[in-house]
């Protein structure tokens, strides 16, 4: 089954971040602040819609604007977002560099959320490279920060630690952390976080053979992603629901989910994922 990656979940932090700098009083908002915020929001929209190269351009422009006036908080936020875009593009080394620079900029500012985002990004790169031990070190460092409890940053780190544990083969500990993350995202009314947690838990429960709960969780994820208009999340949820229905022997439902997933992936321009679900349809409904 196609796992939802930490790269996708980190969108939760990016969307909740809003502006890419520390809150300012109205009299301190400058023309540069306004321009940077506008470009940053455009980058968020591009990222959310799966146009990662375009989002990277926006985040790089935002970083340059903040760096030009030595706005360290804005620079740190823009670099962390740039790291997420680079990671989504498969540019792991460039992503790691951006996250490290974000961490360097955030240190000493007294804004734990910024440090947490950078540390979570470094962990995401490590997971992409199958360096689970390194990922756990970064995530532990993030969770040791004086973050609010509950907070979106803490919930994301808990989710990512759960994914690291799952990758490591410790399904019991992974589920405990993922359920903590889900409870926290629910308490925060964070629909994107709930969607990501439910998707990951659905994958885990399906792996344990509990297909009924897996299906319920995947449907919850799909409902939240549709409500938040998250194209990639919707496509992933539909693909997962198709796989679960296939394992349950519900061929008609599986084909229906896979057809919807194929349309969703094609709409995003992801030919590889669309071809994958199309192959499942052909397998389930072979032609004579």
Helices and strands as residue ranges (DSSP letters): H 6-9, H 11-17, G 26-28, H 31-48, H 52-68, H 72-88, H 92-106, H 112-128, H 132-143, H 152-168, H 171-187, H 191-207, H 211-227, H 231-247, H 251-268, H 271-284
